[in-house]
Amino acid sequence: MKIGNIELKNNLILAPMAGVTDVGFRSLAINYGADYAVCEMVSAKALKYKNKKTEDLLITANNESIKVAQIFGSDPKIMAQIVKSKYLSKFDIIDINMGCPAPKIVKNGEGSALMRNVDLAFNIISECVKATTKPVTVKFRAGWNDNINAVEFAKMCEKAGASAITIHARTREQFYSGFADLNLIKQVKNAVKIPVIGNGDVVDINSYKKMLATGVDAVMVGRGALGRPEIFSELLNKNVLDNKLNDIKQHINILRQYYPEVFVVKHMRKHILWYLKGYRNSTQLKTEIVKEKNLDNVVLMLENFFENLNKKEEV
Ligand SMILES: Cc1cc2nc3c(=O)[nH]c(=O)nc-3n(C[C@H](O)[C@H](O)[C@H](O)COP(=O)(O)O)c2cc1C
């Protein structure tokens, strides 16, 4: 499928996840077969005020041949200004977040709050589209609480000039509980001509097939990739070698190139807990790693753990 002029090979995408889809993790997902991996959402306003931490979220890896940034905000002028700013100049696709359910976002009329302000959402999208020749895409939910308006919203996005849409078929009220409504995704797909990316609850081949059965053009995976970037190879039916230790080390090494060690050691803790999920006898290691302040020690602890694991397997 194509987003504007950009061709995808595998029709698989790593979802944007704030605090999670850092440059290292995105790089791994792409190595395993994701066409692209969306950067964590960034506030257009924060970029306007040159917030350094926000700028740092837009660091990209060498293997990101399709670079995608996601912005959020509620002011069409600021959003358009950021779309054409130097901050987004290296990106190939600009995604607009109209799905975030977090109270601190929706109280400002941003994220999923825009699903109950369709006129403003239209203005934001069309101003952003006018500001660039790059494809602009929109990610949204089933609707705001009881008002399930994804179909109408999808048509509005198309009319405003969006090149593709992603639907995470949960309502704002659901946050991440319950299940994504695949029937609604099917209705959205049938309502528009632009490509539709289906999102929600894809964690294995079975759930992937169910998502594909809705007719979507591509599939976006979020939580199913936590600690398992190899999920993209699995969905593509490719043989996956168990490279867990290498993956974790690569993840750390990429982050180390760009961020201070104190940040990396703290930030990697949650990733390492996800990476180690399902490994028997990893409880003690996990307890020690979340306390360790030195990154080299963390790597040594992981190397020891995996070395012992291999020895046990050989016996
Ligand atoms: C920790 C976390 C952070 C997220 N941050 C974002 C974000 O920055 N932008 C966004 O559009 N969605 C965000 N999401 C939503 C995901 O992109 C995705 O829509 C959702 O998790 C459903 O897909 P899944 O069932 O495959 O996880 C986040 C989800 C999680 C769990």
The ligand as an SDF file (V2000), in Angstrom:
LIG
                    3D

 31 33  0  0  0  0  0  0  0  0999 V2000
    2.3630    3.2710   26.8980 C   0  0  0  0  0  0  0  0  0  0  0  0
    1.5370    3.7000   25.7080 C   0  0  0  0  0  0  0  0  0  0  0  0
    1.8060    4.9310   25.1250 C   0  0  0  0  0  0  0  0  0  0  0  0
    1.0590    5.3480   24.0140 C   0  0  0  0  0  0  0  0  0  0  0  0
    1.3660    6.5430   23.4170 N   0  0  0  0  0  0  0  0  0  0  0  0
    0.7260    6.8960   22.2720 C   0  0  0  0  0  0  0  0  0  0  0  0
    1.1300    8.0350   21.5320 C   0  0  0  0  0  0  0  0  0  0  0  0
    2.0960    8.7420   21.8680 O   0  0  0  0  0  0  0  0  0  0  0  0
    0.4200    8.3400   20.4170 N   0  0  0  0  0  0  0  0  0  0  0  0
   -0.6300    7.5780   19.9810 C   0  0  0  0  0  0  0  0  0  0  0  0
   -1.2410    7.8930   18.9560 O   0  0  0  0  0  0  0  0  0  0  0  0
   -1.0090    6.4750   20.6440 N   0  0  0  0  0  0  0  0  0  0  0  0
   -0.3420    6.1110   21.7510 C   0  0  0  0  0  0  0  0  0  0  0  0
   -0.6870    4.9410   22.3810 N   0  0  0  0  0  0  0  0  0  0  0  0
   -1.7090    4.0810   21.7720 C   0  0  0  0  0  0  0  0  0  0  0  0
   -1.0810    3.0680   20.8080 C   0  0  0  0  0  0  0  0  0  0  0  0
   -0.4680    3.7140   19.7310 O   0  0  0  0  0  0  0  0  0  0  0  0
   -2.1530    2.0980   20.2630 C   0  0  0  0  0  0  0  0  0  0  0  0
   -3.1150    2.8450   19.5740 O   0  0  0  0  0  0  0  0  0  0  0  0
   -2.8420    1.3100   21.3690 C   0  0  0  0  0  0  0  0  0  0  0  0
   -1.9180    0.8120   22.3080 O   0  0  0  0  0  0  0  0  0  0  0  0
   -3.6710    0.1550   20.8020 C   0  0  0  0  0  0  0  0  0  0  0  0
   -2.8680   -0.7250   20.0690 O   0  0  0  0  0  0  0  0  0  0  0  0
   -2.3230   -2.1250   20.7030 P   0  0  0  0  0  0  0  0  0  0  0  0
   -3.5380   -2.8620   21.1870 O   0  0  0  0  0  0  0  0  0  0  0  0
   -1.6190   -2.7930   19.5660 O   0  0  0  0  0  0  0  0  0  0  0  0
   -1.4260   -1.7400   21.8360 O   0  0  0  0  0  0  0  0  0  0  0  0
    0.0280    4.5280   23.5020 C   0  0  0  0  0  0  0  0  0  0  0  0
   -0.2280    3.2900   24.1000 C   0  0  0  0  0  0  0  0  0  0  0  0
    0.5080    2.8670   25.1820 C   0  0  0  0  0  0  0  0  0  0  0  0
    0.2220    1.5140   25.7840 C   0  0  0  0  0  0  0  0  0  0  0  0
  1  2  1  0
  2  3  1  0
  2 30  2  0
  3  4  2  0
  4  5  1  0
  4 28  1  0
  5  6  2  0
  6  7  1  0
  6 13  1  0
  7  8  2  0
  7  9  1  0
  9 10  1  0
 10 11  2  0
 10 12  1  0
 12 13  2  0
 13 14  1  0
 14 15  1  0
 14 28  1  0
 15 16  1  0
 16 17  1  0
 16 18  1  0
 18 19  1  0
 18 20  1  0
 20 21  1  0
 20 22  1  0
 22 23  1  0
 23 24  1  0
 24 25  2  0
 24 26  1  0
 24 27  1  0
 28 29  2  0
 29 30  1  0
 30 31  1  0
M  END
$$$$
